[in-house]
């Protein structure tokens, strides 16, 4: 067992840190946060330097690296700025489904476009009446002679209003029992007739990221837009979640580390009652707890990503990583705000924004309750 990063991994981590330090301007972050706008110029630069889609095969525009290397980049981005980091990390959301299950033509069309900054992807799974439960879908796709006809509504869709294509989970076999055995994934391009996307409204956090309701009213796409096997969409999505939950865990670790960095620095500078905040035992205990939680979350996240790269699918492990890292992000950012006191409540001092951006890591890609269900199910099944 080796807990040391390789030289290449260290270089990737350092390059991501240097990029973030050079491009993630605080004033620009606040501007995007207030305007609820996607940081396109910074995203384009990240794509040009190969940070987006780093885990794509080289023949399809990536660097042929793994989930683990992608996790390293995401962590560093979110450490420097929770808003920029999350927006860039999710700009290729669900494109991994095309990478792992798409046809060669689909891979050639979409993956290089995503990694180069020509396209943004979206995965449409969550529905208004089902939430984290994707075993049942109201969105239906009917196979016709000349293509698929899709009707339904998806909600809380990441990149919903800015995506160039959507990977949509649909019910394609109404008679399947259980129903999830009749689900399939279909690509819908931006601009398709009958496709409509609208922001869900003002959000607590991740305001640089679009979160939308996406509706499909008689949307027609070719039969070849099916991704993977017909009737296997549910299983393709579950595999994707095993990968994406490691990435979400890494956003949580980065957010927690970034908030900790700022709280630690503030505690060393701030004077109260004739001494630094860092000299008070109460503050020291907070810092000790925060550092310990972050280290534990990082190790669990790294293990989950590494395990996936070994070709092993372990929903229990990735759910543990997301559950613990998400909780860590919420706890650490809360303590960071507390250490800064009134200053921590002000947008200018950043930890306020980290605090708002942290909470979503316990909600999307399956709530923390769903993660607990997955973990418990795996434990009980083994007995």
Beta strands, then each sheet from edge to edge (+ up, - down):
strand 1: 121-124
strand 2: 140-144
strand 3: 147-158
strand 4: 165-171
strand 5: 183-189
strand 6: 195-199
strand 7: 211-221
strand 8: 226-227
strand 9: 271-272
strand 10: 275-276
sheet 1: 1+ 4+ 5- 8+
sheet 2: 2+ 3- 7+ 6-
sheet 3: 9+ 10-
end
